[in-house]
Amino acid sequence: MKDFFICDCVRHENKVITSSFVVVAKQIKPKKTGEPYLALTLGDRSGQLEAKMWDNVEEVLDAFDQDDFLKIKGLINKYKNRFQLTIHKLRKLGESEIEFDDYLPKTTKNIDELWRTLADFVASFKNPFLKSLIQSFMDDPEIAAAYRNAPAAKTLHHAYIGGLLDHVVSLFRSCDLLCQNYPQINRDLLLSGAFLHDIGKIHELTYNRSFSYSTRGQLLGHMIIELEMLHAKTVLIADFPDALKTMLEHLIISHHGEYEFGSPKLPMFPEALMLHYLDDLDSKMEAMRAQFEREADLESPWTSYNPSLGRPLLSTEKFLSSKKPEGSPVPTSSTNGDRLRTHAEVSTGEQTPLPGLEPTRS
């Protein structure tokens, strides 16, 4: 078992650590002198870390490849406000030295329970064609095994084993809830789109040692793969309506919502629009949750910059439960002209959360 994980960087800043990592990416770059240096992206189940090796590089250039496991000694420090590892020594690990659970993040939820939740939703479908279609995917042993294990993305959201299933179950619950508020929505069509919108990730991504793209995934992308998978199943269902298949195709190719985000088409009917916004919401909420979890040990209620969301994030729980700085002014409800009392004059305890905004814990 590793005793240092990437999430521990905040407690080891400016310290030398020794630990093992999987090589997510490997590049050989030239220094200004023309000599080579190593630029690596390292990973474990808690995240990824950029690493550089500047000295004695020729000795290790050909000693390992991407997806190999390394034992590394080096210095944890910050560069442009992001943690990095300066490598002093490294060696490739043998298979007998590796505990694979240390390197790929995994959902803490029960996969069997998530799968049963999905099955219960599908059992409630009223449209026989959509029910048969989604059931045919779930009954396919190869697809089912991959669907239960695949991440939903390489890095941005639900990037862990079981992430795809976790994401889709969350989407099903949101879709089901919103259908109660918008009765004009075709529930079966919306839920079918939610099931299919990322199913191509099971072929687009590889996740045996680290999360990366397969050659087919890199060349085609998950939407094209999903269209192929959809066509392969619909031809096996007698008299499957062409119009229904076309709507499913549109749900798949429009779910990114904007051309700039890789969507070939914008959502053009209510179920497609709702799928896009709920998918985007679920992805962003998970990205926030993961950031707060990674930086739970930080005292500040503000996280570091989140590149996928393009901003730092404020932890509601930390902010509402934190003490105010000594001597900071606290406004009173007195008449105009009264001075502001200091925090020390008002209270020496914790700040009282605003009514209705008490932090909740799941």
NORZILIN-V406869 format. One record per residue. N is the residue number from 0. PHI is phi in whole degrees, 0 to 359 (none if undefined). Layout:
BEGIN
n phi
N PHI
N PHI
END
This chain:
BEGIN
n phi
0 none
1 296
2 254
3 227
4 243
5 301
6 294
7 273
8 304
9 300
10 270
11 235
12 300
13 64
14 239
15 271
16 238
17 230
18 201
19 247
20 214
21 262
22 274
23 280
24 210
25 225
26 226
27 249
28 236
29 269
30 285
31 297
32 280
33 95
34 286
35 279
36 225
37 262
38 241
39 243
40 250
41 256
42 220
43 211
44 293
45 261
46 151
47 231
48 214
49 282
50 221
51 230
52 236
53 257
54 245
55 55
56 290
57 302
58 290
59 240
60 308
61 256
62 276
63 203
64 228
65 303
66 78
67 280
68 253
69 235
70 263
71 231
72 246
73 188
74 259
75 271
76 213
77 249
78 224
79 53
80 66
81 233
82 291
83 215
84 242
85 266
86 277
87 264
88 218
89 206
90 210
91 283
92 271
93 277
94 303
95 291
96 268
97 253
98 252
99 299
100 296
101 284
102 248
103 246
104 296
105 221
106 301
107 273
108 275
109 280
110 300
111 298
112 292
113 299
114 295
115 294
116 299
117 299
118 297
119 295
120 297
121 296
122 297
123 273
124 299
125 260
126 281
127 294
128 290
129 292
130 297
131 295
132 296
133 293
134 296
135 294
136 292
137 290
138 275
139 281
140 302
141 293
142 294
143 298
144 298
145 289
146 297
147 285
148 246
149 292
150 286
151 274
152 199
153 285
154 218
155 289
156 205
157 47
158 272
159 203
160 300
161 88
162 294
163 298
164 296
165 302
166 298
167 290
168 297
169 299
170 297
171 303
172 295
173 294
174 300
175 299
176 294
177 292
178 297
179 290
180 269
181 234
182 296
183 285
184 284
185 281
186 300
187 297
188 294
189 297
190 293
191 296
192 297
193 296
194 294
195 269
196 297
197 235
198 297
199 294
200 298
201 294
202 251
203 288
204 254
205 247
206 208
207 276
208 238
209 213
210 274
211 209
212 263
213 287
214 300
215 295
216 296
217 294
218 279
219 251
220 84
221 290
222 292
223 297
224 298
225 295
226 298
227 297
228 295
229 298
230 298
231 297
232 274
233 293
234 292
235 271
236 255
237 301
238 60
239 298
240 296
241 298
242 297
243 292
244 296
245 298
246 294
247 295
248 299
249 294
250 303
251 292
252 278
253 249
254 288
255 284
256 84
257 222
258 302
259 293
260 261
261 89
262 270
263 297
264 224
265 279
266 299
267 239
268 216
269 306
270 296
271 292
272 295
273 294
274 299
275 301
276 291
277 289
278 297
279 296
280 296
281 296
282 296
283 290
284 295
285 290
286 299
287 293
288 301
289 295
290 295
291 296
292 293
293 297
294 247
295 298
296 280
297 288
298 286
299 294
300 289
301 268
302 274
303 288
304 298
305 261
306 294
307 286
308 263
309 72
310 192
311 283
312 237
313 255
314 281
315 302
316 297
317 295
318 294
319 283
320 257
321 279
322 280
323 285
324 301
325 303
326 85
327 286
328 286
329 237
330 293
331 252
332 263
333 287
334 291
335 302
336 104
337 292
338 285
339 280
340 280
341 280
342 299
343 295
344 282
345 268
346 202
347 249
348 258
349 284
350 296
351 281
352 299
353 296
354 304
355 83
356 243
357 299
358 297
359 256
360 233
361 272
END
